[in-house]
Amino acid sequence: MKTKLNLFKWKQYEAAIILLTVRWFLKYSLSYRDIVEIMSERGLEISHTTIMRWVHEFGPEIDKRIRPYLKPTNDSYRTDETYIKVNTIDFMLSENRDMPAAKRFFTKALSSPHNQLPRVITLDKNPAYPPAIQEIINEKALPKETLVRQTKYLNNIVEQDHRFIKKITKPMLGFKTFQTEEQTLKGIEAMHMISKGQAENNSSVLSAVEWLNKIFGIVA
């Protein structure tokens, strides 16, 4: 894992300021220019492109650093396209909604140490899922007794969880590249998992902020 020195070396601003702006962007419905104005009120002049670069760099880093602290999930997976109160099983951005993409997602989810092997997997009507899961069962990465069911209505809880992500991404007005989209969404999903209490016991905003600063080695 990168050290604090390597992460923030040669940055113009202090680590706490960088992490603050990144956290605000990933958690709240703010544009880069909104954060520029907020920081300007506090006497800090930061360009929106600088904040954007920070989000692309540190969003995935937040996702990586919270992984060892995620609470164990239960053995019932609810899956809906790219995304999975509901625990986030895992996140993966894909250019296609096909069988190879579905298989990559489930392989990634099953390799995460905080996830149990699923007893039941609830899917929407995407036809890519069943053959992907069957391949994984054939490869013995999933037990053959795993119950797989496709029904739209049982996944309504996942649809509700998506609203948070859509609320955050709406002010962004799209992404320029697939890579920057993936980097940003990784951070948004990570912050959402923290907000839902999936990482340690962060029952309040302040405790979550203190904990995030701690795992980045930032002392208040």
C-alpha positions as CSV (number, residue, x, y, z in Angstrom):
1,M,0.0,0.0,0.0
2,K,1.2,3.5,-0.8
3,T,2.5,5.5,2.1
4,K,1.1,9.0,3.0
5,L,4.4,10.5,1.7
6,N,4.1,8.9,-1.7
7,L,0.4,9.6,-2.1
8,F,0.6,13.3,-1.4
9,K,4.2,14.1,-2.4
10,W,4.6,17.2,-4.7
11,K,0.9,18.2,-4.2
12,Q,0.3,21.9,-3.9
13,Y,-2.2,21.5,-1.1
14,E,-2.2,19.6,2.2
15,A,-3.4,16.0,2.3
16,A,-6.4,16.9,4.5
17,I,-7.6,19.5,1.9
18,I,-7.2,17.1,-1.0
19,L,-9.2,14.3,0.8
20,L,-11.8,16.8,1.9
21,T,-12.6,18.0,-1.7
22,V,-12.5,14.4,-3.0
23,R,-14.9,13.2,-0.3
24,W,-17.3,16.1,-0.9
25,F,-17.5,15.4,-4.6
26,L,-18.0,11.7,-4.2
27,K,-20.6,11.9,-1.5
28,Y,-22.7,14.9,-2.3
29,S,-24.5,16.3,-5.4
30,L,-21.9,18.9,-6.1
31,S,-20.1,19.8,-9.3
32,Y,-16.4,20.5,-9.5
33,R,-17.2,24.2,-9.8
34,D,-19.5,24.1,-6.7
35,I,-16.6,22.8,-4.7
36,V,-14.3,25.5,-6.2
37,E,-16.8,28.1,-4.9
38,I,-17.1,26.5,-1.4
39,M,-13.3,26.4,-1.0
40,S,-13.0,30.0,-2.3
41,E,-15.3,31.1,0.6
42,R,-12.7,29.5,2.9
43,G,-9.8,31.4,1.2
44,L,-8.5,28.6,-0.9
45,E,-8.3,29.1,-4.7
46,I,-8.4,25.7,-6.4
47,S,-9.2,25.1,-10.0
48,H,-12.0,22.7,-11.0
49,T,-9.5,20.7,-13.1
50,T,-7.2,20.2,-10.1
51,I,-10.1,18.8,-8.1
52,M,-11.1,16.6,-11.0
53,R,-7.6,15.1,-11.1
54,W,-7.7,14.5,-7.4
55,V,-11.0,12.6,-7.7
56,H,-9.6,10.4,-10.5
57,E,-6.5,9.7,-8.5
58,F,-7.9,9.3,-5.0
59,G,-11.4,7.9,-5.7
60,P,-10.0,4.4,-6.6
61,E,-7.5,4.7,-3.6
62,I,-10.4,5.2,-1.2
63,D,-12.1,2.1,-2.7
64,K,-8.9,0.1,-2.2
65,R,-8.2,1.3,1.3
66,I,-11.6,0.5,2.7
67,R,-11.7,-3.0,1.4
68,P,-9.9,-4.6,4.4
69,Y,-12.4,-3.0,6.8
70,L,-15.6,-4.0,5.0
71,K,-18.1,-6.0,7.2
72,P,-19.0,-9.5,5.9
73,T,-22.0,-9.7,3.6
74,N,-24.7,-12.2,3.9
75,D,-25.2,-15.2,1.6
76,S,-28.0,-13.6,-0.5
77,Y,-26.8,-11.7,-3.6
78,R,-29.1,-9.2,-5.4
79,T,-27.7,-8.2,-8.7
80,D,-28.7,-5.5,-11.2
81,E,-26.5,-4.6,-14.1
82,T,-23.3,-2.8,-13.0
83,Y,-24.3,-2.2,-9.3
84,I,-25.2,-4.5,-6.5
85,K,-30.8,-0.4,3.5
86,V,-28.7,-3.2,1.1
87,N,-25.1,-4.2,1.3
88,T,-23.0,-3.5,-1.8
89,I,-21.5,-6.8,-2.8
90,D,-19.1,-5.3,-5.3
91,F,-18.8,-2.8,-8.1
92,M,-17.6,-3.1,-11.7
93,L,-18.0,-0.8,-14.7
94,S,-18.3,-2.5,-18.0
95,E,-18.6,-1.2,-21.6
96,N,-21.0,-4.1,-22.4
97,R,-23.9,-6.0,-20.7
98,D,-22.9,-9.4,-22.1
99,M,-22.0,-12.7,-20.6
100,P,-18.2,-12.2,-20.3
101,A,-18.8,-8.9,-18.4
102,A,-21.3,-10.7,-16.1
103,K,-18.8,-13.4,-15.5
104,R,-16.0,-10.9,-14.7
105,F,-18.2,-9.2,-12.2
106,F,-19.2,-12.4,-10.3
107,T,-15.6,-13.6,-10.4
108,K,-14.5,-10.3,-8.9
109,A,-17.2,-10.4,-6.2
110,L,-16.5,-13.9,-5.2
111,S,-12.8,-13.1,-4.8
112,S,-13.5,-10.3,-2.3
113,P,-12.6,-11.4,1.2
114,H,-15.7,-9.7,2.8
115,N,-18.1,-11.6,0.6
116,Q,-19.5,-15.0,1.6
117,L,-20.3,-17.7,-1.0
118,P,-23.9,-16.9,-2.0
119,R,-26.7,-19.3,-1.0
120,V,-29.0,-17.5,-3.4
121,I,-28.4,-15.0,-6.2
122,T,-31.4,-12.8,-7.3
123,L,-31.1,-11.4,-10.8
124,D,-33.0,-9.1,-13.0
125,K,-34.0,-10.2,-16.5
126,N,-30.6,-9.6,-18.1
127,P,-30.0,-12.8,-20.2
128,A,-26.3,-12.6,-19.7
129,Y,-26.4,-13.6,-16.0
130,P,-27.5,-17.3,-16.1
131,P,-24.9,-18.6,-18.5
132,A,-22.2,-16.6,-16.7
133,I,-23.2,-18.1,-13.3
134,Q,-23.4,-21.6,-14.9
135,E,-19.9,-21.3,-16.2
136,I,-18.7,-20.3,-12.7
137,I,-20.5,-23.3,-11.2
138,N,-19.0,-25.6,-13.8
139,E,-15.5,-24.2,-12.8
140,K,-16.4,-25.1,-9.2
141,A,-16.0,-21.5,-8.0
142,L,-19.7,-21.6,-7.0
143,P,-21.4,-24.6,-5.4
144,K,-23.9,-26.3,-7.7
145,E,-26.6,-26.0,-4.9
146,T,-26.6,-22.1,-5.3
147,L,-30.1,-21.0,-6.0
148,V,-30.4,-18.6,-9.0
149,R,-33.6,-16.8,-9.5
150,Q,-34.5,-14.1,-12.1
151,T,-37.3,-11.7,-11.0
152,K,-37.6,-8.0,-11.4
153,Y,-39.6,-7.3,-8.2
154,L,-37.2,-8.9,-5.7
155,N,-34.5,-6.5,-6.9
156,N,-36.5,-3.3,-6.2
157,I,-34.3,-2.8,-3.1
158,V,-31.3,-2.6,-5.4
159,E,-33.0,-0.1,-7.7
160,Q,-33.6,2.1,-4.6
161,D,-29.9,1.9,-3.8
162,H,-29.1,3.1,-7.4
163,R,-30.9,6.4,-6.8
164,F,-28.0,7.6,-4.6
165,I,-25.5,7.0,-7.4
166,K,-27.6,8.7,-10.0
167,K,-28.1,11.7,-7.7
168,I,-24.4,12.1,-7.3
169,T,-23.6,11.6,-11.0
170,K,-26.3,13.9,-12.4
171,P,-24.4,17.2,-11.9
172,M,-21.4,15.7,-13.7
173,L,-23.1,15.9,-17.1
174,G,-21.3,12.8,-18.3
175,F,-17.7,11.6,-18.5
176,K,-15.1,12.1,-21.1
177,T,-13.5,8.6,-21.0
178,F,-14.4,5.2,-19.8
179,Q,-11.3,5.3,-17.5
180,T,-12.3,8.5,-15.7
181,E,-15.9,7.2,-15.3
182,E,-14.6,4.0,-13.7
183,Q,-12.2,6.0,-11.4
184,T,-15.0,8.3,-10.3
185,L,-17.6,5.6,-9.8
186,K,-15.2,3.5,-7.7
187,G,-14.9,6.4,-5.3
188,I,-18.7,7.1,-5.2
189,E,-19.4,3.5,-4.5
190,A,-16.8,3.4,-1.7
191,M,-18.2,6.5,-0.1
192,H,-21.7,5.1,-0.3
193,M,-20.6,1.9,1.4
194,I,-19.0,4.0,4.2
195,S,-22.3,6.0,4.5
196,K,-24.3,2.7,4.8
197,G,-22.0,1.6,7.7
198,Q,-20.4,-1.3,5.8
199,A,-16.9,-0.3,6.8
200,E,-16.3,-0.3,10.6
201,N,-18.8,1.4,12.9
202,N,-19.1,4.8,11.4
203,S,-22.5,5.8,12.7
204,S,-22.0,9.5,12.2
205,V,-20.6,11.8,9.5
206,L,-17.8,13.0,11.8
207,S,-16.7,9.5,12.8
208,A,-16.7,8.4,9.2
209,V,-14.5,11.5,8.3
210,E,-12.1,10.8,11.1
211,W,-11.9,7.1,10.1
212,L,-11.2,7.9,6.5
213,N,-8.5,10.4,7.4
214,K,-7.0,7.7,9.7
215,I,-6.7,5.0,7.0
216,F,-4.9,7.6,4.8
217,G,-2.5,8.5,7.7
218,I,-3.9,12.0,8.1
219,V,-3.8,13.2,11.7
220,A,-6.1,16.0,12.7
